[in-house]
Amino acid sequence: MTTDNIYKDRPNIIPWPPIVLVCTIAIGFILSGLVPLGFPRTILGELLFGLGLMLIVLALLIDVSAMRLMRKHQTAILPNRGADKLLTKGIFAFSRNPIYVANIMLIIGLGLTFGTFWHLLLAPVAAFATRKLAIDREEKHLESRFGNAFRTYKKKVNRWV
């Protein structure tokens, strides 16, 4: 079985991105309880709180936008299912992985909103884990399914932003 055939039906068996997201958020709160690394409650802390709320709202808007587009074009939303269509318009014209970008924004937003520095430290770890566990395999899946169309899209649109 060639590498292309391995990824043709679906990129993964396990839906890693939501697992990474939930685990990162939970670990951030657990570590904050064990070893608090918060922000001072000064004007800077209040500004970070506001920025965090804005990031959370923006992340949710990106998620909803991407999922609505995927539903409209009747392609898989779950990261362990095969894609039926290659989406390159809407939010996908700005990022090949807008839901994963939103996941990282959500982690950072929660950290800023709740004043938990751990989430800020864990966000790059979550991004790396998402890339290794999901994105790399998804890109092989999309290339296997859509060939030149995906390669052209990949040249035009960045993986993250």
trRosetta pair geometry for C-beta under 8 A, 3 or more apart (Angstrom, degrees):
i j d omega theta_ij theta_ji phi_ij phi_ji
1 5 4.9 -120 -169 84 87 128
1 6 6.0 105 137 -63 117 80
2 5 4.9 97 56 6 76 101
2 6 7.3 -128 100 -11 44 85
3 6 5.6 -48 -155 23 36 117
3 7 7.1 8 160 2 65 107
3 140 6.9 -86 157 -164 101 130
4 7 6.7 -81 -161 47 30 93
4 8 6.3 50 149 -58 69 98
4 140 7.8 -145 -110 177 45 91
4 143 7.7 -100 -121 107 88 91
4 144 4.5 154 -162 -118 75 103
5 8 5.3 -29 -142 -7 38 123
5 144 7.5 176 -64 -153 21 135
6 140 7.9 -8 82 136 98 132
7 10 7.7 -105 -162 88 50 26
7 11 5.9 23 -152 -110 95 56
7 137 6.4 -168 -116 -172 118 74
7 140 4.3 -178 -51 118 175 100
7 141 4.2 -126 170 -82 104 62
7 143 7.9 35 99 57 139 83
7 144 4.8 154 89 -1 98 150
8 82 7.7 8 136 -124 45 131
8 141 7.3 169 -92 -141 12 67
8 144 4.7 -119 -88 144 64 131
8 145 6.4 133 -149 -71 60 73
9 82 5.2 -96 166 -65 43 137
10 13 7.6 102 103 -78 126 44
10 80 6.1 39 169 167 129 53
10 81 5.7 -75 -123 -153 117 21
10 82 4.3 -96 -82 -54 67 80
10 141 6.6 -16 176 -128 21 139
11 79 7.0 -64 68 171 123 72
11 80 7.2 -121 66 -126 78 37
11 82 7.4 144 -13 -98 69 55
11 134 7.1 70 125 -160 132 62
11 137 4.3 122 179 129 95 96
11 138 4.3 2 -123 -89 167 54
11 140 7.0 129 -127 64 91 85
11 141 3.7 -86 -77 -28 89 146
11 142 8.0 -1 -73 -25 121 73
12 15 7.0 138 97 -86 125 33
12 16 6.2 -88 -179 -6 165 103
12 79 6.4 11 43 132 129 87
12 80 4.6 -84 87 -114 90 76
12 133 7.5 52 -112 159 146 74
12 134 6.4 -51 -34 -116 150 68
12 137 5.5 93 -61 107 90 150
12 138 7.6 -35 -17 -62 104 78
13 80 6.1 17 157 -156 12 121
14 19 7.1 -17 158 -5 107 149
14 80 6.1 -152 96 -93 11 136
15 18 5.6 9 131 30 110 106
15 19 6.6 134 97 -17 70 100
15 78 5.6 -67 -105 -174 131 94
15 79 5.0 118 -144 57 76 91
15 80 4.3 -94 -70 -15 71 113
16 19 5.5 -74 -150 44 37 112
16 20 5.8 36 160 -24 78 107
16 79 6.6 -85 44 104 69 139
16 80 7.9 120 -2 -65 67 98
16 129 7.6 -146 168 147 119 91
16 130 7.0 161 122 -122 108 55
16 133 3.9 -158 -177 134 164 124
16 134 4.6 -153 68 -58 119 103
17 20 5.7 -52 -141 35 30 111
17 21 6.3 32 159 -21 64 105
17 79 5.0 107 16 -16 115 162
17 99 7.2 70 150 117 155 110
17 100 5.9 -98 -132 -97 133 92
17 103 6.4 -140 -179 -50 102 166
17 130 5.5 55 -109 -131 83 103
17 133 7.7 176 -57 93 56 110
17 134 5.1 10 -49 -47 93 169
18 21 5.4 -50 -145 36 36 116
18 22 6.2 30 160 -14 69 106
18 79 7.5 179 -8 16 87 120
19 22 6.2 -56 -144 40 27 104
19 23 6.0 23 159 -14 64 114
20 23 6.0 -62 -142 43 24 108
20 24 6.0 26 160 -22 64 111
20 103 7.6 64 92 158 101 145
20 126 5.4 133 158 -151 106 84
20 129 5.0 171 -129 107 131 123
20 130 5.3 -164 84 -71 164 81
20 133 6.8 164 -55 53 130 144
20 134 7.8 -111 -2 -12 138 125
21 24 6.0 -61 -148 35 23 109
21 25 6.5 18 158 -14 62 108
21 103 4.7 -98 -95 -155 119 117
21 106 7.1 28 -153 76 114 131
21 107 7.1 -137 -142 -58 71 106
21 126 6.9 82 -92 -163 46 132
22 25 6.0 -57 -148 38 30 109
22 26 6.2 26 156 -15 65 111
23 26 5.8 -58 -144 41 29 109
23 27 5.9 28 159 -18 67 109
24 27 5.9 -54 -140 39 27 108
24 28 6.2 33 156 -24 61 107
24 107 5.5 -26 122 -115 128 135
24 119 7.5 91 151 -135 93 73
24 122 5.1 162 -160 144 95 125
24 123 7.5 99 174 -90 139 41
24 125 7.2 167 -117 86 113 99
24 126 4.2 4 -87 -83 158 127
25 28 5.7 -55 -152 32 28 116
25 29 6.7 20 155 -12 63 105
25 106 7.8 -39 -78 125 121 103
25 107 6.3 -129 -76 -110 78 81
25 110 6.2 28 -129 71 99 169
25 119 7.2 22 -119 -116 54 111
26 29 6.0 -60 -152 39 31 105
26 30 6.2 30 153 -19 67 109
27 30 5.5 -54 -142 39 33 112
27 31 6.1 31 159 -17 67 107
27 118 7.6 -137 123 152 74 125
27 122 6.3 154 91 -120 113 156
28 31 6.1 -57 -145 39 25 107
28 32 6.3 28 154 -21 61 109
28 107 7.1 156 -34 -159 155 93
28 110 7.2 106 98 105 151 121
28 111 6.5 -94 -172 -85 143 94
28 116 5.7 103 161 130 101 134
28 118 4.4 161 -147 107 70 105
28 119 4.0 51 -152 -77 150 75
28 122 5.2 -124 -76 26 99 147
29 32 5.5 -53 -145 35 32 115
29 33 6.6 34 154 -20 63 102
29 114 7.8 -23 -100 124 90 162
29 116 6.7 -49 -95 -128 52 168
29 118 7.9 -164 -47 75 21 134
30 33 5.8 -57 -156 34 31 110
30 34 6.4 19 152 -10 66 110
31 34 5.7 -60 -143 44 35 106
31 35 6.0 -34 179 46 74 92
31 37 7.8 -17 133 15 101 108
31 118 4.3 154 88 -133 123 156
31 122 8.0 154 27 -47 147 129
32 35 7.5 -76 -119 71 18 52
32 36 5.8 46 -174 -113 63 58
32 37 6.9 -102 -114 36 70 71
32 38 7.3 77 -152 -66 105 86
32 114 7.6 20 -165 125 173 120
32 116 4.2 -49 -90 -134 145 114
32 117 7.8 141 -101 39 97 61
32 118 5.1 -130 -58 14 83 131
32 119 7.9 -8 -50 -26 125 86
33 36 7.4 22 -114 -69 13 80
35 118 7.9 116 79 -73 90 123
37 116 7.2 72 71 -165 75 52
37 117 3.8 -84 121 53 103 121
37 118 5.8 120 49 -46 115 76
37 121 7.9 26 88 -11 152 131
38 115 4.3 35 -157 145 99 104
38 116 6.4 -34 -100 -91 73 40
38 117 6.4 -157 -94 -13 18 94
39 44 7.3 -129 176 111 117 94
39 45 4.5 156 124 -114 111 93
39 48 5.7 -96 -179 66 174 155
39 112 7.9 29 -17 -141 149 53
39 115 4.5 -119 32 -143 92 90
39 117 6.9 135 -50 -59 75 94
40 44 7.0 48 69 66 97 107
40 45 5.4 -131 91 -48 51 125
41 45 4.8 -106 -117 81 30 160
41 46 7.6 64 -164 -49 61 80
41 115 7.7 -22 -75 -108 78 155
42 45 5.1 109 42 5 54 101
42 46 7.3 -109 105 -1 36 89
43 46 5.5 -52 -150 36 36 113
43 47 6.4 39 150 -20 66 103
44 47 5.6 -53 -149 36 33 112
44 48 6.4 34 152 -18 65 105
45 48 5.7 -54 -148 37 31 112
45 49 6.4 40 150 -25 64 102
45 115 6.5 17 -156 -106 106 117
46 49 5.4 -46 -149 30 34 118
46 50 6.6 34 152 -16 63 102
47 50 5.7 -53 -151 36 34 111
47 51 6.3 35 150 -18 66 106
48 51 5.4 -52 -144 39 34 114
48 52 6.2 42 153 -25 65 104
48 112 4.7 -134 168 -160 86 95
48 115 7.4 97 101 -97 124 71
49 52 5.7 -54 -151 32 28 115
49 53 6.7 29 152 -18 62 102
49 112 6.6 -176 -93 147 25 80
49 113 5.7 76 -148 -131 63 46
49 115 7.2 -20 -81 -56 91 89
50 53 5.8 -51 -151 33 33 111
50 54 6.5 33 151 -17 65 104
51 54 5.7 -55 -151 37 33 112
51 55 6.4 35 151 -20 66 105
51 109 8.0 -139 126 -121 64 70
51 112 5.4 -76 87 162 93 153
52 55 5.6 -53 -148 35 32 112
52 56 6.5 34 153 -20 65 103
52 108 7.5 -145 -121 131 77 64
52 109 4.7 125 -167 -164 64 56
52 110 6.9 153 -171 -49 115 6
52 111 6.9 -146 -119 73 123 51
52 112 2.8 -170 -73 91 107 99
52 113 3.4 -159 124 -47 134 69
52 114 7.5 -153 164 3 160 53
53 56 5.7 -53 -150 34 33 113
53 57 6.4 30 154 -15 66 105
53 109 7.1 129 -68 -169 10 105
53 113 5.6 106 -59 -100 65 113
54 57 5.8 -55 -148 39 32 109
54 58 6.1 30 154 -17 66 109
54 109 7.6 -143 71 -124 47 112
55 58 5.7 -56 -143 41 30 111
55 59 6.1 34 156 -23 65 106
55 105 5.1 -151 -177 177 96 90
55 106 7.4 -180 136 -89 93 28
55 108 5.8 -84 161 94 158 96
55 109 3.2 -160 94 -85 107 104
55 112 6.6 88 26 39 136 135
56 59 5.7 -53 -147 34 28 113
56 60 6.5 25 155 -16 62 106
56 105 7.8 179 -83 134 30 89
56 106 6.1 72 -121 -128 65 66
56 109 3.8 171 -53 146 72 145
56 110 6.8 95 -86 -59 113 62
56 113 6.4 7 -29 -38 133 144
57 60 5.9 -57 -150 37 30 109
57 61 6.4 31 152 -19 65 107
58 61 5.6 -54 -147 36 32 113
58 62 6.4 34 154 -19 65 104
58 102 7.8 -150 121 -124 69 85
58 105 6.3 -86 92 159 102 147
58 109 7.9 179 45 -77 91 142
59 62 5.8 -54 -149 35 30 111
59 63 6.4 33 152 -20 64 106
59 102 4.1 127 -159 -165 74 79
59 103 7.4 137 -163 -56 121 16
59 105 4.0 -175 -82 94 108 112
59 106 4.2 174 147 -61 163 80
59 109 6.0 -130 -5 0 133 145
60 63 5.5 -51 -147 36 33 115
60 64 6.2 31 156 -17 66 106
60 102 7.4 141 -54 -170 20 124
60 106 7.6 94 -52 -93 69 109
61 64 5.9 -54 -144 39 29 108
61 65 6.1 31 156 -21 64 109
62 65 5.7 -56 -145 38 28 113
62 66 6.2 24 158 -15 65 108
62 91 6.2 137 -151 -148 74 145
62 98 5.3 -142 177 170 106 104
62 99 7.4 177 129 -93 96 38
62 101 6.6 -85 154 87 156 102
62 102 4.0 -168 85 -81 121 120
62 105 7.3 82 28 41 143 147
63 66 6.1 -61 -148 39 26 106
63 67 6.1 16 160 -12 65 113
63 98 7.9 -173 -82 128 37 93
63 99 5.8 75 -117 -126 71 77
63 102 4.7 -173 -54 130 84 162
64 67 5.9 -60 -140 42 27 107
64 68 6.0 29 160 -21 65 109
65 68 6.0 -55 -145 35 24 109
65 69 6.5 22 157 -16 61 109
65 90 6.6 -173 164 168 102 117
65 91 4.7 111 120 -39 121 138
65 98 7.3 -67 85 137 104 149
66 69 5.9 -60 -151 37 29 110
66 70 6.3 28 153 -18 65 108
66 90 7.7 158 -100 119 50 122
66 91 5.1 -88 -74 75 78 143
66 92 7.2 107 -123 -54 89 85
66 98 4.5 -177 -75 84 133 120
66 99 5.0 -141 95 -58 157 87
66 102 7.4 -143 8 -7 135 140
67 70 5.5 -53 -144 38 33 112
67 71 6.2 34 155 -19 66 105
67 77 5.6 43 -133 -130 85 130
67 99 7.3 85 -54 -92 84 119
68 71 5.7 -55 -146 38 30 110
68 72 6.1 35 153 -24 65 107
69 72 5.6 -50 -144 34 30 115
69 73 6.4 8 161 1 64 110
69 87 6.0 105 137 -154 117 147
69 89 7.5 -161 -155 86 133 83
69 90 4.7 -157 -100 67 149 164
69 91 6.6 -160 -1 27 150 98
69 92 6.9 -154 117 -12 154 110
70 73 6.3 -68 -146 50 26 95
70 75 5.3 -95 -160 69 78 88
70 76 7.3 -56 -180 89 121 26
70 77 4.9 124 114 -86 145 82
70 87 6.6 -87 -90 -35 68 155
71 74 7.2 25 -177 -78 34 42
71 77 6.9 2 -61 -56 78 124
73 85 4.9 -110 151 71 118 154
73 87 6.0 159 48 -87 160 106
74 84 6.4 -45 117 77 79 142
74 85 7.1 87 74 -6 66 127
75 83 5.3 20 -174 -157 119 72
75 84 4.5 -152 -114 48 77 86
75 85 4.2 -114 -65 37 129 89
75 87 6.7 -150 42 -36 150 108
76 81 3.6 -156 -149 99 145 117
76 82 6.1 126 -9 75 149 35
76 83 5.6 -114 38 -94 103 46
76 84 6.6 121 -14 -6 82 87
77 81 7.7 34 50 47 41 129
78 81 4.6 75 74 0 97 112
79 134 5.5 -17 174 -146 140 126
79 138 6.8 -65 -158 -79 91 127
82 141 6.8 -148 -126 -175 72 125
82 145 7.1 144 -172 -80 101 142
83 86 6.8 75 140 -79 134 54
83 141 6.8 119 12 129 103 114
83 142 6.1 15 38 -96 146 82
83 145 6.1 173 70 68 96 166
83 146 7.8 -39 96 -30 124 118
86 142 6.5 103 -108 -158 101 105
86 145 7.6 169 -60 102 101 110
86 146 4.5 68 -54 -108 136 162
86 149 5.6 148 56 123 163 122
86 150 5.9 -133 -124 -78 142 81
86 153 6.6 -156 167 -23 124 159
87 90 7.2 -34 174 44 113 108
87 92 4.4 133 122 1 96 169
88 92 5.6 -116 -125 116 17 115
88 93 6.3 68 158 -84 59 70
88 153 5.1 -118 -105 -119 120 121
88 156 8.0 48 -159 76 117 133
88 157 7.2 -168 -146 -14 83 145
89 92 6.3 37 55 60 28 101
89 93 5.7 8 -141 -46 29 110
90 93 6.4 148 60 -1 25 98
91 94 6.0 -61 -168 36 49 107
91 95 6.9 -27 157 43 79 93
91 98 4.5 34 143 -86 117 171
92 95 7.0 -86 -130 72 37 55
92 96 6.9 47 -157 -120 80 35
92 98 6.4 -105 -80 -12 54 121
92 157 7.2 26 160 -172 63 169
93 157 6.5 -137 -164 -96 32 130
94 98 7.0 69 75 -87 95 112
94 157 7.1 91 115 -144 5 108
94 161 7.0 -13 155 -150 90 61
95 98 4.5 126 75 -73 118 71
95 101 5.2 -39 -177 -19 167 146
95 157 6.7 164 -123 173 9 109
95 158 6.6 -38 -118 79 60 81
95 159 7.6 8 -162 131 76 24
95 160 6.2 -36 -140 156 111 25
95 161 5.5 -29 -89 -98 111 43
96 139 7.9 41 147 -93 145 98
96 153 7.2 116 -104 139 107 105
96 154 7.0 28 -86 -109 149 63
96 157 5.2 135 -55 113 84 112
96 158 6.9 -136 -1 102 96 35
96 159 5.3 -47 45 -126 121 39
96 160 8.0 -27 43 -39 83 21
97 100 4.1 -18 156 35 115 117
97 101 6.0 131 103 -24 79 86
97 135 6.0 -34 -81 -109 152 114
97 138 7.9 109 -95 84 109 149
97 159 6.1 12 7 174 116 64
97 160 6.5 -34 57 -102 109 44
98 101 5.4 -50 -145 35 37 115
98 102 6.2 40 154 -21 67 104
99 102 5.5 -53 -150 37 32 114
99 103 6.5 41 147 -26 64 100
100 103 5.3 -41 -147 27 38 117
100 104 6.8 36 154 -15 64 99
100 127 7.7 107 160 -128 104 68
100 130 5.2 150 -150 161 122 146
100 134 7.3 -179 -91 90 135 135
100 135 6.7 -29 -34 -69 175 113
100 160 7.6 -91 97 -119 106 74
101 104 6.1 -57 -156 37 32 107
101 105 6.3 33 147 -18 66 108
101 160 5.7 127 -89 -168 102 71
101 161 6.1 112 -124 -65 140 88
102 105 5.4 -54 -144 39 35 115
102 106 6.2 42 153 -26 66 103
103 106 5.6 -52 -151 31 29 115
103 107 6.8 30 152 -18 62 101
103 126 7.1 -134 131 147 108 127
103 130 7.0 143 82 -88 142 155
104 107 5.7 -49 -151 33 36 112
104 108 6.5 31 152 -13 66 105
104 123 5.4 92 -161 -167 85 97
104 126 6.2 170 -103 94 80 114
104 127 5.2 34 -99 -76 135 99
104 130 7.7 -112 -57 15 102 151
105 108 5.8 -58 -148 42 32 109
105 109 5.9 36 152 -23 67 110
106 109 5.5 -53 -141 39 28 114
106 110 6.3 31 158 -20 63 103
107 110 6.0 -53 -150 34 27 110
107 111 6.6 29 151 -19 61 106
107 119 5.3 -168 171 -174 77 100
107 122 6.7 -114 177 93 132 96
107 123 4.7 162 103 -100 125 88
107 126 5.8 146 -41 37 169 160
108 111 5.6 -55 -152 35 33 114
108 112 6.4 27 154 -14 67 106
108 119 6.6 166 -103 133 28 104
108 120 6.1 66 -127 -104 75 68
108 123 5.0 33 -64 -93 86 154
109 112 5.9 -57 -146 40 31 106
109 113 6.0 27 158 -18 67 112
110 113 5.7 -57 -139 41 29 109
110 114 5.8 1 171 6 67 114
110 116 7.2 -21 130 47 81 117
110 119 5.4 -145 88 -144 93 165
111 114 6.7 -69 -135 52 18 90
111 115 7.9 -66 169 118 50 1
111 116 5.0 -104 -135 75 64 78
111 117 6.6 79 -172 -114 112 15
111 118 7.0 -153 -120 66 109 52
111 119 2.8 -153 -73 74 107 118
111 120 4.6 172 142 -40 159 75
111 123 7.2 -89 -8 -42 144 116
112 115 7.6 21 -175 -74 25 39
112 119 8.0 -104 -15 82 53 127
112 120 7.5 84 -55 -67 74 109
114 119 7.6 89 56 -4 111 142
116 119 5.0 74 97 -4 102 104
116 120 7.9 171 105 -4 61 83
117 120 5.4 -53 -163 34 52 114
117 121 6.4 49 143 -18 76 103
118 121 5.6 -58 -151 39 37 110
118 122 6.0 27 154 -15 71 112
119 122 5.7 -60 -139 43 31 107
119 123 6.4 52 156 -46 64 94
120 123 5.9 -31 -149 3 30 118
121 124 7.7 -61 180 29 35 96
121 125 7.6 23 137 -7 64 115
122 125 5.1 -61 -158 42 53 117
122 126 5.9 56 146 -25 81 102
123 126 5.7 -54 -147 35 31 112
123 127 6.4 33 153 -20 64 104
124 127 5.4 -49 -145 35 37 115
124 128 6.3 38 154 -19 67 103
125 128 5.8 -53 -149 37 31 111
125 129 6.3 30 152 -17 64 108
126 129 5.7 -54 -143 39 31 111
126 130 6.1 34 156 -21 65 106
127 130 5.8 -54 -147 36 28 112
127 131 6.4 30 153 -21 62 105
127 160 7.7 19 -156 -108 121 134
128 131 5.7 -54 -151 34 30 112
128 132 6.3 17 158 -10 66 110
129 132 6.0 -61 -143 43 29 103
129 133 5.6 7 167 -1 69 119
130 133 6.4 -63 -127 50 21 96
130 134 5.4 -37 -171 38 62 117
130 135 6.2 59 136 -20 77 105
131 134 7.3 -67 -105 56 7 73
131 135 4.6 -40 -132 41 50 127
131 136 6.3 66 162 -31 65 92
131 159 7.9 52 -118 155 105 139
132 135 7.8 19 -13 43 19 88
132 136 6.2 6 -133 3 31 129
133 137 7.6 -41 153 7 32 121
134 137 6.2 -83 -158 45 25 103
134 138 5.8 19 161 -21 71 115
135 138 5.5 -56 -139 38 30 112
135 139 6.2 32 161 -22 66 104
135 159 6.6 71 -177 -169 140 117
136 139 6.0 -54 -152 32 26 110
136 140 6.9 25 150 -15 60 104
137 140 5.7 -54 -153 36 36 111
137 141 6.3 40 148 -22 67 105
138 141 5.3 -51 -148 35 35 116
138 142 6.2 33 155 -17 68 104
139 142 5.8 -51 -142 38 32 109
139 143 6.2 32 156 -17 64 106
139 150 7.8 152 -160 166 65 129
139 154 7.4 80 -148 -103 111 129
139 159 8.0 -37 -75 -116 133 108
140 143 5.8 -55 -145 39 30 110
140 144 6.2 33 154 -21 63 108
141 144 5.7 -59 -150 36 27 112
141 145 6.2 16 156 -11 65 111
142 145 5.8 -59 -141 43 31 105
142 146 5.6 -24 177 27 70 114
142 150 4.5 151 139 -125 98 147
143 146 7.0 -72 -116 58 19 75
143 147 6.7 68 -175 -98 55 27
143 150 5.0 -138 -91 90 52 141
143 151 6.6 68 -124 -58 97 82
143 154 8.0 1 -80 -34 101 143
144 147 7.8 6 -169 -63 10 63
145 150 7.5 88 68 -36 78 138
146 149 4.5 -81 165 67 103 108
146 150 4.2 110 85 -33 111 103
147 150 6.5 131 64 24 18 96
147 151 7.0 -40 153 -4 45 106
148 151 5.4 -55 -142 39 37 112
148 152 6.1 39 158 -21 69 104
149 152 6.0 -54 -150 35 28 111
149 153 6.4 28 151 -18 62 108
150 153 5.5 -55 -146 39 35 113
150 154 6.0 42 153 -27 67 105
151 154 5.5 -50 -146 32 30 117
151 155 6.8 33 154 -21 60 102
152 155 5.9 -55 -157 31 32 111
152 156 6.7 18 152 -11 64 111
153 156 5.9 -68 -152 41 33 106
153 157 5.9 -23 172 25 73 111
154 157 7.1 -73 -120 56 20 75
158 161 5.9 -9 86 81 133 27
